Amino acid sequence: MSRSTISQRVRERTAEQAQRRCGYCQTQESVVGMPLEIDHIIPVAAGGSSEEDNLWLACPRCNVYKGDQTSVWDGETGESAPIFDPRRQRWDDHFAWQQGGLIIAGLTPTGRATVEALQMNNAFVVRSRRVWIVWGWHPPT
């Protein structure tokens, strides 16, 4: 989706609503030092629109791994679970920080499936979180 299809006003409002952090892994825009991306919660390829109620903020890594997925398999239940919807669901209902903010644990089928599908505990981000924790920048409150 080209940047021109979503107005700057909607982009800014979405970023403010998301508190300028990724709706999935909670990475803060100010910590990574670059703008986060506008994510289509229901991807355009899956019939989603570019209306504001289908948009949220995502870090590039979560956005790439999410791609056009709307549901994934939960390894614990062996059933399909919807990807977390950061606009309509509460993060704390589906995820928890472990090891002082180093690791994201999925608490529900949606949480577990989202952690796995978006590779929210990949080695690169865990190394980054370790530094952010030392400096008091993470986890976000």
C-alpha positions as CSV (number, residue, x, y, z in Angstrom):
1,M,0.0,0.0,0.0
2,S,1.5,3.3,-1.0
3,R,2.0,6.0,1.6
4,S,-0.2,8.4,-0.4
5,T,-3.4,6.3,0.2
6,I,-3.4,7.1,3.9
7,S,-3.4,10.8,4.8
8,Q,-0.7,12.3,7.0
9,R,-3.5,13.3,9.5
10,V,-4.7,9.7,9.8
11,R,-1.1,8.5,10.1
12,E,-0.4,11.0,12.9
13,R,-3.6,10.2,14.8
14,T,-3.0,6.5,14.5
15,A,0.6,6.9,15.8
16,E,-0.7,8.9,18.8
17,Q,-3.4,6.4,19.6
18,A,-0.8,3.6,19.5
19,Q,1.4,5.7,21.9
20,R,4.1,5.6,19.2
21,R,4.9,1.9,19.8
22,C,4.3,-1.3,17.9
23,G,0.9,-2.7,18.6
24,Y,2.4,-6.2,18.6
25,C,5.9,-6.2,20.3
26,Q,5.5,-2.8,22.0
27,T,8.8,-1.5,20.5
28,Q,8.9,2.2,21.0
29,E,9.5,4.5,18.1
30,S,11.8,6.7,20.2
31,V,13.9,3.8,21.1
32,V,14.5,2.5,17.6
33,G,15.0,6.0,16.2
34,M,12.9,5.7,13.2
35,P,9.2,6.0,12.3
36,L,7.1,2.9,12.8
37,E,4.9,1.7,9.9
38,I,1.2,1.9,9.5
39,D,-0.2,-1.7,9.6
40,H,-3.4,-2.8,8.1
41,I,-4.8,-5.0,10.9
42,I,-6.8,-7.0,8.3
43,P,-4.4,-6.9,5.4
44,V,-5.6,-5.3,2.1
45,A,-4.7,-8.7,0.5
46,A,-7.3,-10.3,2.9
47,G,-10.0,-7.8,2.2
48,G,-9.0,-5.1,4.7
49,S,-9.4,-1.4,4.0
50,S,-7.3,1.6,4.6
51,E,-10.0,3.1,6.9
52,E,-8.7,4.4,10.2
53,D,-10.4,1.6,12.2
54,N,-8.3,-1.0,10.4
55,L,-4.9,0.8,11.0
56,W,-2.4,0.6,13.8
57,L,1.3,1.2,14.3
58,A,3.8,-1.7,13.8
59,C,7.6,-2.0,13.8
60,P,9.0,-3.0,10.4
61,R,9.9,-6.5,11.7
62,C,6.5,-7.4,13.1
63,N,4.8,-5.9,10.0
64,V,7.0,-8.0,7.6
65,Y,6.4,-11.2,9.6
66,K,2.7,-10.5,9.8
67,G,2.4,-10.0,6.1
68,D,-1.1,-10.9,4.9
69,Q,-1.8,-13.4,7.8
70,T,-5.0,-13.0,9.8
71,S,-4.8,-16.2,11.7
72,V,-2.0,-18.8,12.5
73,W,-1.7,-22.1,14.4
74,D,-1.4,-22.1,18.1
75,G,1.2,-24.8,18.9
76,E,-0.3,-25.5,22.3
77,T,-3.9,-26.1,21.2
78,G,-3.1,-27.2,17.7
79,E,-5.9,-25.0,16.4
80,S,-6.0,-21.8,14.3
81,A,-6.1,-18.6,16.3
82,P,-6.6,-15.0,15.0
83,I,-3.6,-12.7,15.0
84,F,-3.8,-10.2,17.8
85,D,-5.8,-7.0,17.0
86,P,-4.0,-4.1,18.7
87,R,-6.8,-1.7,18.0
88,R,-9.6,-3.8,19.6
89,Q,-7.8,-6.1,22.1
90,R,-5.8,-5.3,25.2
91,W,-2.1,-6.3,25.0
92,D,-2.1,-7.4,28.6
93,D,-4.9,-9.8,28.1
94,H,-2.9,-11.8,25.5
95,F,0.8,-11.2,26.4
96,A,3.1,-10.7,29.4
97,W,6.7,-9.6,29.8
98,Q,9.0,-12.3,31.2
99,Q,12.6,-12.0,32.4
100,G,12.2,-8.3,33.2
101,G,11.0,-7.4,29.8
102,L,13.3,-9.5,27.7
103,I,10.8,-12.0,26.4
104,I,7.1,-11.7,25.4
105,A,5.0,-14.7,26.5
106,G,1.7,-15.5,24.8
107,L,-1.0,-16.0,27.4
108,T,-3.9,-17.1,25.1
109,P,-4.1,-18.9,21.8
110,T,-4.1,-15.5,20.0
111,G,-1.1,-14.4,22.1
112,R,1.0,-17.6,21.6
113,A,0.2,-17.7,17.8
114,T,1.1,-14.0,17.4
115,V,4.4,-14.4,19.3
116,E,5.3,-17.3,17.0
117,A,4.1,-15.9,13.7
118,L,5.6,-12.5,14.2
119,Q,8.8,-13.9,15.7
120,M,8.5,-11.5,18.6
121,N,11.4,-13.0,20.5
122,N,13.9,-13.3,17.7
123,A,17.5,-13.1,18.7
124,F,18.0,-9.6,17.2
125,V,15.2,-8.0,19.2
126,V,16.0,-9.9,22.4
127,R,19.6,-8.5,22.1
128,S,18.1,-5.0,21.6
129,R,15.7,-5.3,24.5
130,R,18.6,-6.3,26.7
131,V,20.3,-2.9,26.0
132,W,17.0,-1.0,26.3
133,I,16.4,-2.6,29.7
134,V,19.8,-1.6,31.0
135,W,19.1,2.0,30.0
136,G,15.6,2.0,31.5
137,W,13.9,2.4,28.1
138,H,12.1,-0.9,28.2
139,P,9.6,-2.4,28.8
140,P,7.2,0.5,28.1
141,T,4.7,1.4,30.8
